[in-house]
Amino acid sequence: MTISDAKERVSIPYLWSLYGYEGNPLKSCKSPFRDESNSSFSVFAGGTAWKDHGTGEGGDSVTFIQMAEGLSNADACRKIISYAGGGSPAFRPPAKVSKPKSHKPKPPTFTQSESQKEQLAELRNVSPEAIEICLERGLLKFGNWKRYPSWFITDKTGQNIQVRRLDGEPWPQINAKAWTLPSSHASWPIGLEESLHYPIVLLVEGGPDLLAAAHFAWCEGRDKETAIVAMLGASQKMKSVALTALAGKRIRIFSHNDRSGIAATKRWAKQLKNVGSVVDAVSFDGLVQTDGAEVCDLNDLCNVHADVFEQHEEIQNLVP
């Protein structure tokens, strides 16, 4: 029997029942792997995929077995073939579980080298100065995660950490490029406390746009007066603590040029205007990168010809 055959026979709801987890594996449910008060776990795609929105982890039936039993991918593959043939797990957690200690990853070890900084600047097509600005403000760190050289977006609070690979490839464990580390508060705005003493804030969506915001602030000679705050997900709503910190500031929003990004811009702008902030947003409609692809976010704007900036007045001064 192949792994594909086993996955067709062994769904996540089947495993959920097999392990004796409480609740029902739905599109919105509580995580079986950790204690939580709100539902931040999803089982979807007909029971073949899962995602923990609180930690950023996710995958298929095999990765579900890995999480449940603390196994390697190879061992989990052997297990799913066994279960597809009628086998039962030796491991059966109690009805109510906390995330087992064996599942709790070690915190990342941060390192830094000139080669890492150069590699990231080249990967995201931003200036070395932008990398230095983010490092100096504590918004960017380098290190290893899951044995891959990586770059981390965070701040001095450490409440929210998102990691990406330095080679730009997706994480095989979750089939996504951005991984929000366990125990992160996904709704915490990165760089919020660092923004307190700046009159101007560039509010962006995601890690690559955070680097791009630093790049354009430096290019325009405005980095000394400009803070950068990143929401790591368009679905997140700004909490009261963020609104209090940003109240009364001059804020420009750069969200992604898609349905969720546009909705996020409207939602964040309304919240910020309600606390007295002066808010506007930049549209990327009609802008094209050097490879002909549409500009969908602020980092894409780093990949356009210089004459594009001359033709579009609204992007010549990105810092308000």
ZAMARGU-4260 file (C-alpha; in steps of 0.2 Angstrom, whole numbers, plus 5000, padded with zeros to 4 digits):
<rodrens>
0) 5000/5000/5000 | 5007/5017/4996 | 5006/5033/5007 | 4993/5041/4995 | 4982/5025/4997
5) 4984/5026/5015 | 4979/5044/5016 | 4963/5041/5006 | 4958/5028/5019 | 4964/5037/5035
10) 4956/5054/5037 | 4959/5066/5051 | 4942/5064/5058 | 4946/5045/5059 | 4962/5049/5068
15) 4953/5061/5079 | 4941/5047/5085 | 4955/5034/5085 | 4965/5045/5098 | 4950/5049/5108
20) 4951/5068/5107 | 4937/5078/5113 | 4926/5088/5102 | 4923/5087/5084 | 4935/5090/5070
25) 4927/5104/5061 | 4932/5119/5051 | 4932/5129/5067 | 4936/5119/5083 | 4948/5118/5098
30) 4966/5111/5095 | 4968/5093/5101 | 4986/5096/5104 | 4986/5111/5116 | 4974/5119/5129
35) 4965/5134/5122 | 4950/5144/5127 | 4945/5149/5109 | 4943/5138/5093 | 4958/5141/5082
40) 4960/5124/5074 | 4953/5119/5057 | 4950/5102/5049 | 4945/5105/5030 | 4947/5099/5012
45) 4935/5084/5016 | 4945/5079/5032 | 4962/5078/5023 | 4970/5094/5029 | 4972/5103/5046
50) 4979/5119/5052 | 4982/5127/5069 | 4980/5145/5067 | 4987/5149/5084 | 5004/5141/5080
55) 5004/5141/5061 | 5007/5122/5060 | 4997/5112/5049 | 4997/5098/5036 | 4988/5081/5032
60) 4985/5065/5040 | 5003/5060/5041 | 5008/5077/5050 | 4993/5074/5061 | 5000/5058/5067
65) 5017/5066/5069 | 5009/5079/5081 | 4999/5066/5090 | 5012/5053/5093 | 5028/5064/5092
70) 5035/5054/5078 | 5047/5058/5063 | 5039/5059/5046 | 5045/5042/5041 | 5038/5034/5056
75) 5022/5043/5054 | 5021/5036/5036 | 5023/5018/5042 | 5010/5021/5055 | 4997/5028/5043
80) 4999/5012/5032 | 4997/5002/5048 | 4981/5011/5052 | 4974/5010/5034 | 4976/4991/5036
85) 4966/4991/5053 | 4980/4993/5065 | 4977/5003/5081 | 4989/5016/5090 | 4999/5011/5105
90) 4998/5029/5110 | 4980/5035/5116 | 4980/5052/5125 | 4968/5056/5139 | 4952/5064/5133
95) 4958/5081/5138 | 4976/5085/5133 | 4989/5098/5134 | 5002/5098/5120 | 5015/5085/5125
100) 5032/5090/5131 | 5039/5081/5116 | 5030/5092/5104 | 5036/5108/5112 | 5050/5114/5100
105) 5065/5122/5107 | 5066/5141/5106 | 5076/5146/5091 | 5094/5151/5093 | 5097/5168/5085
110) 5113/5171/5076 | 5119/5184/5064 | 5132/5186/5050 | 5135/5197/5036 | 5132/5183/5023
115) 5114/5181/5031 | 5110/5199/5029 | 5117/5200/5011 | 5106/5184/5007 | 5090/5191/5014
120) 5093/5208/5005 | 5095/5199/4989 | 5081/5187/4992 | 5068/5202/4995 | 5077/5214/4984
125) 5079/5227/4997 | 5094/5238/5002 | 5106/5232/5015 | 5102/5248/5025 | 5084/5241/5026
130) 5090/5225/5034 | 5101/5235/5046 | 5086/5246/5051 | 5075/5231/5055 | 5090/5223/5065
135) 5093/5239/5075 | 5075/5240/5080 | 5074/5222/5085 | 5061/5218/5071 | 5072/5206/5062
140) 5083/5191/5068 | 5092/5177/5060 | 5094/5159/5065 | 5090/5141/5062 | 5072/5133/5062
145) 5069/5115/5058 | 5087/5114/5053 | 5085/5128/5040 | 5094/5145/5040 | 5080/5157/5043
150) 5075/5175/5046 | 5062/5179/5060 | 5051/5194/5061 | 5047/5199/5079 | 5050/5213/5092
155) 5056/5215/5109 | 5040/5208/5117 | 5043/5191/5109 | 5024/5189/5109 | 5023/5185/5090
160) 5037/5177/5080 | 5035/5172/5062 | 5049/5163/5053 | 5054/5161/5034 | 5068/5151/5026
165) 5082/5161/5019 | 5082/5151/5003 | 5064/5157/5000 | 5056/5140/4999 | 5041/5134/5009
170) 5042/5124/5024 | 5038/5105/5019 | 5030/5102/5036 | 5016/5115/5033 | 5017/5118/5014
175) 5018/5137/5017 | 5032/5150/5017 | 5028/5159/5033 | 5028/5149/5050 | 5021/5157/5065
180) 5030/5149/5080 | 5021/5140/5094 | 5015/5151/5108 | 5014/5166/5097 | 4999/5178/5099
185) 4995/5180/5080 | 4985/5196/5082 | 5000/5205/5091 | 5006/5219/5079 | 5025/5217/5077
190) 5034/5233/5081 | 5020/5241/5091 | 5030/5246/5106 | 5045/5251/5095 | 5033/5263/5086
195) 5028/5274/5102 | 5041/5288/5099 | 5038/5290/5081 | 5025/5302/5073 | 5023/5292/5057
200) 5019/5274/5055 | 5019/5263/5040 | 5007/5249/5044 | 5010/5233/5033 | 5004/5216/5031
205) 5018/5202/5033 | 5037/5200/5035 | 5042/5204/5017 | 5032/5220/5017 | 5040/5225/5034
210) 5057/5224/5026 | 5051/5234/5010 | 5044/5248/5022 | 5061/5250/5030 | 5068/5250/5012
215) 5057/5264/5006 | 5058/5274/5022 | 5077/5274/5020 | 5077/5278/5001 | 5066/5293/5005
220) 5077/5298/5019 | 5063/5297/5032 | 5068/5282/5042 | 5073/5293/5057 | 5055/5299/5059
225) 5045/5283/5053 | 5040/5267/5063 | 5035/5251/5054 | 5022/5240/5062 | 5017/5223/5054
230) 5001/5214/5055 | 5005/5196/5051 | 4988/5191/5043 | 4974/5201/5035 | 4961/5192/5045
235) 4968/5199/5061 | 4958/5213/5069 | 4968/5227/5079 | 4966/5225/5097 | 4963/5239/5109
240) 4981/5239/5115 | 4987/5242/5097 | 4974/5256/5094 | 4979/5265/5110 | 4997/5264/5105
245) 4994/5271/5088 | 4980/5284/5092 | 4983/5301/5085 | 4998/5296/5074 | 5000/5298/5055
250) 4997/5281/5048 | 4999/5274/5030 | 4992/5257/5027 | 5000/5245/5014 | 4990/5229/5013
255) 4990/5216/5000 | 4981/5220/4984 | 4968/5206/4985 | 4951/5204/4993 | 4957/5200/5010
260) 4970/5214/5010 | 4957/5227/5004 | 4945/5221/5017 | 4959/5222/5030 | 4964/5240/5025
265) 4946/5246/5027 | 4944/5237/5044 | 4961/5244/5051 | 4958/5261/5044 | 4940/5262/5052
270) 4947/5256/5069 | 4962/5269/5068 | 4951/5284/5063 | 4940/5280/5078 | 4955/5284/5090
275) 4960/5300/5081 | 4973/5293/5069 | 4976/5301/5052 | 4975/5287/5040 | 4977/5284/5022
280) 4982/5269/5011 | 4992/5266/4995 | 4984/5256/4980 | 4995/5246/4969 | 4982/5245/4955
285) 4990/5245/4937 | 5008/5243/4943 | 5018/5230/4935 | 5035/5222/4941 | 5050/5219/4929
290) 5044/5201/4925 | 5027/5207/4920 | 5018/5201/4935 | 5006/5213/4944 | 5012/5222/4960
295) 5002/5214/4974 | 5010/5221/4989 | 5024/5233/4995 | 5038/5220/4993 | 5033/5218/4975
300) 5036/5237/4973 | 5054/5233/4975 | 5054/5224/4959 | 5048/5238/4947 | 5058/5249/4934
305) 5063/5266/4940 | 5053/5274/4927 | 5037/5266/4934 | 5040/5277/4950 | 5041/5293/4938
310) 5025/5288/4930 | 5015/5286/4945 | 5015/5301/4957 | 5006/5292/4971 | 5021/5280/4974
315) 5035/5293/4973 | 5033/5298/4991 | 5028/5282/5001 | 5031/5289/5018 | 5017/5302/5022
</rodrens>
